[in-house]
C-alpha cells in the first residue's frame, strides 16, 4: 500500500530496520539491537517499570546491561484528538520514525537533545498504528516545570536556568527548527560541569527548514512557550513576568 520511503522515511545511518510477520517495525541503533527488540517495545507495559521522570503519557523504563536507562514513550494525540483517537495514528511516515530522523540530525549538529535508541511502530489495522520512541535517560535532568517547583531552581539559581534555556531555544531556531509544542515539559535542565545545561525534547511534529527559522515562526514558538507558562503557572509563582523578561533578553542576546 505504501512505498518503503513512505513507510520508513529517512532512517539515519547506524540504525537497523526490522520488520516482523505482522508488519510491526523497529528502527534500532546497531549497538542496542541485542537489548531493544520489537518484542521489547510491544511488551514494555508489562516488562518495564513506570518511569517517574520527565515526559508525558505512558513512560516506561528499562535498565540496560551497561547501566544506562532506556525510556519508552508512547505517542498520544493532544487536544481534542486525545479523546477521539488516543494512541492511534495514521500519519505516514510514522511519527516515531520522523522524530528519530529529526532528533538524530540535531544531535549530529551538536544540538543539546536526548539520545535516541530506537523507534517502534506497532501495526493495528490498515494504515493505523501505535508508536513508541526509546531514548536514553538524561541523568540528573528535570523538565523545566518540575525544576522550577522541586528546589532545583533555588539550588542553581533562576537566572542561570533562564540563560541556559534561552541559549538552547535560540540555537534551535538558528538551526531552522520549528518546535510544534514548545512548553515547560519539553525543556530539560540539569547541573553540568560548566553550569546549568538545557536540552530540548519531543520533536515528533517538528519542522526543519533550510537556514535560520523565519522570525514569525520563532515568535510563534515563543508565544507557545509563554502560553504554557500561563497555563501551568497562572499565578506566576515560579515563572514570573520578570523571569520572562530576563529570558527574553537572554534569547535575543544569546550567542550561537
C-alpha positions as CSV (number, residue, x, y, z in Angstrom):
1,X,0.0,0.0,0.0
2,X,2.9,2.4,0.8
3,X,6.4,2.6,-0.7
4,X,9.4,1.9,1.5
5,X,10.2,5.6,1.7
6,X,6.7,6.4,2.9
7,X,6.8,3.6,5.5
8,X,10.3,4.3,6.9
9,X,11.1,7.9,6.0
10,X,14.8,8.7,6.0
11,X,16.2,6.5,8.8
12,X,19.6,7.7,9.8
13,X,22.8,5.7,9.3
14,X,23.7,3.4,12.1
15,X,20.1,2.3,12.7
16,X,18.8,-1.2,11.6
17,X,15.4,-1.6,10.1
18,X,13.5,-4.7,11.3
19,X,10.0,-6.0,10.4
20,X,8.1,-8.9,11.8
21,X,5.4,-11.1,10.2
22,X,2.6,-8.9,11.4
23,X,4.1,-5.8,9.9
24,X,5.4,-4.2,13.1
25,X,8.5,-2.2,12.5
26,X,11.6,-1.2,14.5
27,X,14.4,1.2,13.7
28,X,17.1,0.5,16.4
29,X,20.6,1.7,16.8
30,X,23.0,-1.1,15.9
31,X,24.8,-1.2,19.3
32,X,21.4,-1.6,21.0
33,X,19.9,-4.2,18.8
34,X,20.5,-7.1,21.2
35,X,18.7,-5.5,24.1
36,X,15.9,-3.5,22.4
37,X,13.9,-5.7,20.0
38,X,10.4,-5.5,18.6
39,X,9.2,-7.6,21.5
40,X,10.8,-5.3,24.0
41,X,8.7,-2.3,22.6
42,X,5.5,-4.2,22.2
43,X,5.6,-5.7,25.7
44,X,7.1,-2.7,27.5
45,X,4.0,-2.0,29.6
46,X,4.4,-5.4,31.3
47,X,8.2,-5.6,31.2
48,X,9.3,-2.1,32.0
49,X,9.0,-0.1,35.2
50,X,6.9,3.1,35.4
51,X,9.3,5.9,34.8
52,X,8.8,8.8,37.2
53,X,10.7,11.2,35.1
54,X,10.2,14.0,32.6
55,X,7.9,13.3,29.6
56,X,4.2,12.9,29.1
57,X,2.0,9.9,28.9
58,X,2.9,6.2,29.3
59,X,6.6,6.4,30.1
60,X,8.3,3.1,31.0
61,X,11.9,2.5,31.8
62,X,14.3,-0.4,31.3
63,X,17.9,-0.7,32.7
64,X,20.3,-1.9,30.0
65,X,23.4,-4.0,30.5
66,X,25.8,-1.0,30.6
67,X,23.8,0.6,33.4
68,X,22.1,3.2,31.2
69,X,18.3,3.6,31.4
70,X,16.2,3.4,28.3
71,X,12.9,5.4,28.4
72,X,10.0,4.2,26.3
73,X,7.5,6.9,25.4
74,X,4.1,6.0,23.9
75,X,2.7,8.5,21.4
76,X,-0.6,10.2,22.3
77,X,-2.7,12.7,20.5
78,X,-3.1,16.0,22.3
79,X,-6.0,18.4,22.4
80,X,-9.4,17.4,21.0
81,X,-7.9,14.3,19.2
82,X,-6.7,12.9,22.5
83,X,-10.2,11.8,23.5
84,X,-11.1,10.6,20.0
85,X,-8.1,8.6,18.8
86,X,-5.9,8.4,21.8
87,X,-2.8,6.4,20.9
88,X,-3.8,5.5,17.4
89,X,-2.2,7.3,14.4
90,X,-2.3,7.1,10.6
91,X,0.2,9.7,9.5
92,X,3.0,8.5,7.3
93,X,5.9,8.3,7.5
94,X,5.1,7.3,11.1
95,X,5.7,9.9,13.8
96,X,8.3,7.8,15.7
97,X,10.5,7.5,12.6
98,X,10.1,11.2,11.8
99,X,11.1,12.1,15.4
100,X,14.1,9.7,15.2
101,X,15.3,11.3,12.0
102,X,15.0,14.9,13.2
103,X,16.4,14.3,16.6
104,X,19.5,12.5,15.2
105,X,20.0,15.3,12.7
106,X,20.0,17.8,15.6
107,X,22.4,15.6,17.6
108,X,24.7,15.4,14.5
109,X,24.8,19.2,14.5
110,X,25.7,19.2,18.2
111,X,22.4,20.5,19.4
112,X,21.5,19.5,23.0
113,X,18.8,17.0,23.0
114,X,18.3,13.3,24.1
115,X,20.0,10.3,22.6
116,X,17.6,8.0,20.6
117,X,18.0,4.3,20.9
118,X,15.0,3.1,18.8
119,X,11.7,3.9,17.3
120,X,8.9,1.4,17.0
121,X,5.7,1.2,15.0
122,X,3.0,-1.3,16.0
123,X,0.6,-2.1,13.2
124,X,-3.1,-2.0,14.3
125,X,-5.2,-2.3,11.1
126,X,-4.6,-0.9,7.6
127,X,-2.7,2.4,7.9
128,X,-3.4,2.7,11.6
129,X,-0.6,2.2,14.1
130,X,0.7,2.9,17.6
131,X,4.1,4.4,18.1
132,X,6.9,4.4,20.7
133,X,10.2,6.2,20.9
134,X,13.1,4.9,23.0
135,X,15.6,7.3,24.3
136,X,18.5,7.3,26.8
137,X,17.5,8.9,30.1
138,X,19.4,12.1,30.7
139,X,20.9,11.6,34.1
140,X,20.1,14.3,36.7
141,X,17.7,16.1,34.4
142,X,14.4,17.7,35.3
143,X,11.8,19.0,33.0
144,X,11.7,22.8,33.4
145,X,8.3,22.8,35.1
146,X,9.4,20.3,37.6
147,X,12.8,22.0,38.2
148,X,11.0,25.3,39.0
149,X,9.0,23.6,41.7
150,X,11.2,20.9,43.3
151,X,14.0,23.2,44.6
152,X,16.4,22.8,41.7
153,X,15.9,26.4,40.6
154,X,16.8,27.6,44.1
155,X,20.0,25.4,44.2
156,X,21.4,26.5,40.9
157,X,19.9,30.0,40.5
158,X,16.9,31.1,38.4
159,X,19.0,33.4,36.2
160,X,21.4,30.5,35.3
161,X,18.4,28.4,34.2
162,X,16.8,31.3,32.2
163,X,20.1,31.9,30.4
164,X,20.6,28.2,29.6
165,X,17.1,27.7,28.3
166,X,17.2,30.9,26.2
167,X,20.5,29.9,24.6
168,X,19.1,26.4,23.8
169,X,15.9,27.8,22.3
170,X,17.7,30.5,20.3
171,X,20.1,27.9,18.9
172,X,17.2,25.6,18.0
173,X,15.7,28.5,15.9
174,X,19.1,29.2,14.3
175,X,19.2,25.5,13.3
176,X,15.9,26.0,11.5
177,X,13.7,24.0,13.8
178,X,10.1,24.9,14.5
179,X,9.1,23.0,17.6
180,X,5.4,22.3,17.3
181,X,4.8,22.1,21.1
182,X,7.4,24.1,22.9
183,X,6.4,24.0,26.6
184,X,7.8,23.8,30.1
185,X,7.7,20.0,30.0
186,X,9.6,19.7,26.7
187,X,12.7,21.6,28.0
188,X,15.1,19.7,30.3
189,X,17.5,21.3,32.7
190,X,20.3,19.8,34.8
191,X,23.5,20.8,36.5
192,X,26.6,20.2,34.4
193,X,30.4,20.7,35.0
194,X,30.2,24.1,33.3
195,X,26.9,25.2,34.9
196,X,23.3,24.7,34.0
197,X,22.6,22.7,30.8
198,X,19.4,22.8,28.9
199,X,18.1,20.2,26.4
200,X,15.0,20.4,24.2
201,X,13.0,17.2,23.5
202,X,9.8,16.0,21.8
203,X,10.4,16.7,18.1
204,X,7.8,14.3,16.7
205,X,5.9,17.1,14.9
206,X,8.8,19.5,14.4
207,X,9.6,21.1,11.1
208,X,13.1,21.6,9.8
209,X,13.7,24.4,7.4
210,X,16.7,25.4,5.4
211,X,18.7,28.1,7.2
212,X,17.5,30.0,10.2
213,X,13.9,29.8,11.3
214,X,11.9,32.8,9.9
215,X,11.2,35.4,12.6
216,X,7.4,34.9,12.5
217,X,7.8,31.2,13.3
218,X,10.3,31.8,16.0
219,X,7.9,34.3,17.6
220,X,5.1,31.7,17.3
221,X,7.3,29.2,19.2
222,X,8.0,31.7,21.9
223,X,4.3,32.6,22.2
224,X,3.6,28.9,22.6
225,X,6.1,28.7,25.5
226,X,4.5,31.7,27.2
227,X,1.1,30.1,26.9
228,X,2.5,27.0,28.6
229,X,3.8,29.2,31.4
230,X,0.5,30.9,31.9
231,X,-1.4,27.6,31.8
232,X,0.8,25.7,34.3
233,X,1.6,28.7,36.5
234,X,-1.4,31.1,36.3
235,X,-0.3,33.0,39.4
236,X,3.3,33.2,38.1
237,X,4.7,31.9,41.4
238,X,7.5,30.0,39.7
239,X,8.0,31.7,36.3
240,X,7.2,35.4,37.0
241,X,6.8,38.2,34.5
242,X,10.2,39.5,35.5
243,X,11.7,36.0,34.8
244,X,10.1,36.0,31.3
245,X,11.7,39.4,30.6
246,X,15.1,38.1,31.7
247,X,14.6,35.0,29.4
248,X,13.6,37.3,26.6
249,X,16.7,39.4,27.0
250,X,19.0,36.3,27.0
251,X,17.2,34.9,24.0
252,X,17.8,38.0,21.9
253,X,21.4,38.3,23.1
254,X,22.2,34.6,23.1
255,X,25.3,33.5,21.1
256,X,25.1,30.6,18.7
